Amino acid sequence: MSREVRTVGVVGLGAMGSGIAQLAVEAGFETVGHEMAPERAEAARDRIAHFLTRKVEKEQLDPDARDAALERLRLTTDLSDLGGCDIVIEAAFEDLGVKHDLFRELGRVVRPDAILATNTSALSVTEIASVLERPERAVGMHFFNPAPLMPLVEIVRAERTADDVMEAAAALGERFGKTPVRCLDTPGFVVNRVLIPLLNDCVRVLDEAAVEPQDLDTAMKLGAGWPMGPCALLDLVGVDVHVHASEALYEKLGEPRIAPPARLVEMLEAGKLGRKSGEGFFTYP
Ligand code: CAA
């Protein structure tokens, strides 16, 4: 059985991992964040502090609550410091080899009843968990970008995930203020199975219908009720992240719509990755 979650570990503190760590500290959990380099870990702390301070400025959070949340965040570059965590959520680079190395090591350092969750968006949770001695303790917890704002978490049942692990992950998602949706470990799970080909179609339409990114975004916001346009969304997610996820899903599903359009691959090769590089479909200061 899963023990009550008190301490949360987060491995990889990029855009998704730092957002997940922010959710954990705001929800009152002692949180251990792991990054490869101390500068990257500190950058994540700064990012979390920035967003919490914005909430204070907008009177959505008490300054004492912000300070207490930040005090709950401990940073490390040593995976063995995650040994006391009741659940570890891995949000590292989307590469099966990288995730296998992490899961092998995490499997060694955590208690036998700890839960190992992965935030993978396009890899198989079952394959990631295959290196564990106890694959029944592994589960997918897939958050959406930006994690602190998007209200969904997909709770992904891998081939061997135990029922109590599914329920503990869903309960933790709720403690983070999210609505959990349980699903099977199929390529793209629920949202990305639909959203990735849809975004790729949006990019194809740019050339087919000769529209500018700004106009496509306006069209999808005003004509389809999207909260932000597809080009702005791709810039937010990262062209590199999206192309990589498209390729991973295309490899599994083989549907032409899921393959990344040439225009996106060219942007990736030119280093136009979106917000993170300062330029994608749009430019950012
Ligand atoms: N982390 C934490 N806080 C953040 C944040 C972040 N990354 N980004 C913004 N915020 C905070 C800011 O403090 C901001 O306030 P200020 O600008 O005053 O500082 C506050 O949130 C509100 O931000 P916005 O005013 O921009 O909020 P909004 O009401 O315009 O909504 C949105 C923004 C929620 C992103 C909305 O536009 C939306 O729903 N967009 C669609 C996003 C989407 O579809 N995401 C899924 C991507 S696909 C994916 O993630 C799957 C995958 O596997 C790749």
Residues whose N, C-alpha, C, O or C-beta is under 5 A from the ligand:
A	BS01	CAA	F51 R54 S121 F143 F144 N145 P146 P148 L149 P227 M228 V237
